[in-house]
């Protein structure tokens, strides 16, 4: 992780670690769609916990969308995550809240 600092716990049950670094993501995991799986995009990590993450992307994702994420600066931690929220910022970037599966290595 490039820059780590603890954030407040807010309403979550798990502590979030503020982080920066490159995230690769791809979509199309709700159904079998190899064409979408093959296309990978680059985003940035914002924070991370055992069961969730926040990233910034250039794409909007509806709630419930499944995306594959790889956190490059965290030993290429990879998971199929579920989008829980997605908000567009003033500069046109999307902040995406992800739920990670229980069995992420």
One Martini backbone bead per residue (centre of mass of N, CA, C, O) as a GRO file, in nm:
protein
  105
    1UNK     BB    1   0.096   0.036   0.022
    2UNK     BB    2   0.141   0.365  -0.013
    3UNK     BB    3  -0.095   0.499   0.187
    4UNK     BB    4  -0.138   0.476   0.541
    5UNK     BB    5  -0.450   0.527   0.726
    6UNK     BB    6  -0.668   0.565   0.969
    7UNK     BB    7  -1.005   0.557   0.996
    8UNK     BB    8  -1.301   0.598   1.074
    9UNK     BB    9  -1.570   0.382   1.157
   10UNK     BB   10  -1.837   0.472   1.172
   11UNK     BB   11  -2.100   0.244   1.071
   12UNK     BB   12  -1.904   0.029   1.070
   13UNK     BB   13  -1.766  -0.292   1.176
   14UNK     BB   14  -1.508  -0.209   1.020
   15UNK     BB   15  -1.199  -0.122   0.961
   16UNK     BB   16  -1.054   0.134   0.780
   17UNK     BB   17  -0.806   0.171   0.524
   18UNK     BB   18  -0.624   0.406   0.406
   19UNK     BB   19  -0.553   0.434   0.048
   20UNK     BB   20  -0.328   0.381  -0.226
   21UNK     BB   21  -0.368   0.287  -0.569
   22UNK     BB   22  -0.393   0.045  -0.799
   23UNK     BB   23  -0.684  -0.056  -0.996
   24UNK     BB   24  -0.826  -0.335  -1.138
   25UNK     BB   25  -1.110  -0.365  -1.372
   26UNK     BB   26  -1.403  -0.575  -1.438
   27UNK     BB   27  -1.682  -0.695  -1.614
   28UNK     BB   28  -1.949  -0.944  -1.643
   29UNK     BB   29  -2.034  -1.138  -1.368
   30UNK     BB   30  -2.344  -1.204  -1.379
   31UNK     BB   31  -2.257  -1.320  -1.649
   32UNK     BB   32  -2.143  -1.487  -1.918
   33UNK     BB   33  -1.877  -1.250  -2.042
   34UNK     BB   34  -1.579  -1.259  -2.193
   35UNK     BB   35  -1.555  -0.978  -2.326
   36UNK     BB   36  -1.562  -0.820  -2.052
   37UNK     BB   37  -1.334  -0.972  -1.899
   38UNK     BB   38  -1.096  -0.874  -2.099
   39UNK     BB   39  -1.164  -0.591  -1.997
   40UNK     BB   40  -0.945  -0.349  -1.855
   41UNK     BB   41  -0.928  -0.120  -1.586
   42UNK     BB   42  -0.837   0.191  -1.425
   43UNK     BB   43  -0.790   0.273  -1.080
   44UNK     BB   44  -0.852   0.375  -0.733
   45UNK     BB   45  -0.770   0.359  -0.413
   46UNK     BB   46  -0.908   0.448  -0.084
   47UNK     BB   47  -1.024   0.185   0.074
   48UNK     BB   48  -0.992  -0.087   0.334
   49UNK     BB   49  -1.119  -0.411   0.420
   50UNK     BB   50  -1.211  -0.731   0.473
   51UNK     BB   51  -1.525  -0.659   0.325
   52UNK     BB   52  -1.413  -0.380   0.186
   53UNK     BB   53  -1.437  -0.102  -0.061
   54UNK     BB   54  -1.287   0.190  -0.215
   55UNK     BB   55  -1.323   0.332  -0.541
   56UNK     BB   56  -1.204   0.475  -0.844
   57UNK     BB   57  -1.374   0.563  -1.153
   58UNK     BB   58  -1.500   0.589  -1.503
   59UNK     BB   59  -1.754   0.421  -1.390
   60UNK     BB   60  -2.076   0.313  -1.380
   61UNK     BB   61  -2.252   0.125  -1.113
   62UNK     BB   62  -2.483  -0.071  -1.023
   63UNK     BB   63  -2.637  -0.214  -0.793
   64UNK     BB   64  -2.499  -0.553  -0.779
   65UNK     BB   65  -2.257  -0.546  -0.931
   66UNK     BB   66  -2.008  -0.747  -1.080
   67UNK     BB   67  -1.655  -0.723  -1.005
   68UNK     BB   68  -1.322  -0.727  -1.094
   69UNK     BB   69  -1.053  -0.698  -0.855
   70UNK     BB   70  -0.715  -0.543  -0.846
   71UNK     BB   71  -0.462  -0.489  -0.603
   72UNK     BB   72  -0.151  -0.413  -0.682
   73UNK     BB   73  -0.029  -0.299  -0.389
   74UNK     BB   74  -0.159  -0.600  -0.270
   75UNK     BB   75  -0.047  -0.858  -0.405
   76UNK     BB   76  -0.284  -0.887  -0.612
   77UNK     BB   77  -0.556  -0.860  -0.499
   78UNK     BB   78  -0.839  -1.076  -0.575
   79UNK     BB   79  -1.192  -1.012  -0.671
   80UNK     BB   80  -1.537  -1.064  -0.649
   81UNK     BB   81  -1.741  -0.785  -0.645
   82UNK     BB   82  -1.996  -0.584  -0.487
   83UNK     BB   83  -2.200  -0.333  -0.555
   84UNK     BB   84  -2.338  -0.082  -0.318
   85UNK     BB   85  -2.217   0.190  -0.447
   86UNK     BB   86  -2.255   0.500  -0.664
   87UNK     BB   87  -2.068   0.810  -0.711
   88UNK     BB   88  -2.061   1.120  -0.847
   89UNK     BB   89  -1.840   1.357  -0.897
   90UNK     BB   90  -1.758   1.677  -0.991
   91UNK     BB   91  -1.518   1.541  -1.193
   92UNK     BB   92  -1.653   1.251  -1.308
   93UNK     BB   93  -1.601   1.058  -1.084
   94UNK     BB   94  -1.625   0.734  -0.934
   95UNK     BB   95  -1.752   0.616  -0.635
   96UNK     BB   96  -1.696   0.278  -0.506
   97UNK     BB   97  -1.877   0.041  -0.327
   98UNK     BB   98  -1.747  -0.263  -0.185
   99UNK     BB   99  -1.808  -0.610  -0.161
  100UNK     BB  100  -1.638  -0.862  -0.016
  101UNK     BB  101  -1.556  -1.165   0.016
  102UNK     BB  102  -1.477  -1.389   0.269
  103UNK     BB  103  -1.238  -1.547   0.073
  104UNK     BB  104  -1.010  -1.344   0.080
  105UNK     BB  105  -0.647  -1.329   0.044
   0.00000   0.00000   0.00000
